[in-house]
């Protein structure tokens, strides 16, 4: 047999610090960049072997 007792913990300060405005802006910028993830993953290369570029 086991006896388990629970009670409310005393209020304490938050464990994590508040997010700064710079952090909020960085998160917003990243979210905007992720609206079209393929746009960040494509590149064009010049053909250097005399053939046609793909």
Buried (B, 14 or more C-beta within 10 A) or exposed (E): EEEEEEEEEEEEEEEEEEEEEEEEEEEEEEEEEEEEEEEEEEEEEEEEEEEEEE
